[in-house]
């Protein structure tokens, strides 16, 4: 029980692991982010949309967010194209 309570305050549980995975420098200059799903806890749809919306505003080009489950077994890709 103590271990479960302590894990609630662990940094990896609170903050999602989102990293820049690719920058298409020679093509459309799109930015690809990768979210590693930990402990079977994916990003909430609203949170993922907000991340894409904010980075799309900053980047002004196409931004993709890949959510990788496990050791690259399956993934979900979201994309925001500038208006």
C-alpha positions as CSV (number, residue, x, y, z in Angstrom):
1,X,0.0,0.0,0.0
2,X,2.8,2.4,0.9
3,X,4.5,1.7,-2.5
4,X,1.2,2.6,-4.4
5,X,0.8,5.8,-2.5
6,X,4.4,6.8,-3.1
7,X,4.0,6.1,-6.8
8,X,1.3,8.7,-7.1
9,X,3.8,11.5,-6.4
10,X,6.5,10.1,-8.7
11,X,7.5,12.5,-11.6
12,X,7.0,9.9,-14.3
13,X,3.4,9.3,-13.2
14,X,2.5,13.0,-13.1
15,X,4.2,14.3,-16.3
16,X,3.8,12.4,-19.6
17,X,6.9,11.4,-21.6
18,X,6.7,13.5,-24.8
19,X,9.8,14.0,-26.8
20,X,10.7,15.3,-30.3
21,X,11.2,12.3,-32.5
22,X,11.7,13.8,-35.9
23,X,12.0,17.1,-37.8
24,X,11.5,16.8,-41.6
25,X,14.1,19.4,-42.5
26,X,14.3,18.7,-46.2
27,X,10.6,18.1,-46.8
28,X,7.6,19.9,-45.4
29,X,9.5,20.9,-42.2
30,X,6.9,19.0,-40.1
31,X,7.6,18.2,-36.4
32,X,6.9,14.7,-35.0
33,X,6.5,14.2,-31.3
34,X,6.5,10.8,-29.6
35,X,4.6,10.0,-26.4
36,X,5.7,6.8,-24.7
37,X,2.6,5.3,-22.9
38,X,3.7,4.1,-19.4
39,X,1.8,1.7,-17.3
40,X,-1.0,1.5,-19.9
41,X,-2.0,5.1,-19.3
42,X,-2.5,7.0,-22.6
43,X,-2.9,10.7,-23.0
44,X,-6.4,12.0,-22.6
45,X,-7.8,13.1,-25.9
46,X,-8.4,16.6,-24.7
47,X,-4.8,16.9,-23.4
48,X,-3.3,15.5,-26.6
49,X,-5.4,18.0,-28.6
50,X,-4.2,20.9,-26.4
51,X,-0.5,19.8,-26.9
52,X,-1.0,19.7,-30.7
53,X,-2.9,23.0,-30.7
54,X,-0.2,24.8,-28.6
55,X,2.7,23.4,-30.5
56,X,1.0,24.0,-33.8
57,X,0.7,27.7,-32.9
58,X,4.4,27.9,-32.0
59,X,5.7,25.8,-34.9
60,X,3.3,27.2,-37.6
61,X,3.7,24.0,-39.6
62,X,2.4,20.4,-39.4
63,X,2.8,18.8,-36.0
64,X,2.3,15.1,-35.4
65,X,1.9,13.3,-32.0
66,X,2.6,9.5,-32.0
67,X,1.5,7.6,-28.9
68,X,3.6,4.4,-28.6
69,X,2.3,1.5,-26.5
70,X,4.8,-1.0,-25.1
71,X,8.0,-1.6,-27.1
72,X,6.7,0.0,-30.3
73,X,4.0,-2.6,-30.6
74,X,1.1,-0.3,-31.5
75,X,0.8,3.4,-32.0
76,X,-1.8,6.1,-32.5
77,X,-1.0,9.2,-34.6
78,X,-2.7,12.6,-34.3
79,X,-1.9,15.4,-36.6
80,X,-2.5,19.2,-36.7
81,X,-2.0,20.9,-40.0
82,X,-1.8,24.7,-40.0
83,X,-4.9,26.6,-41.2
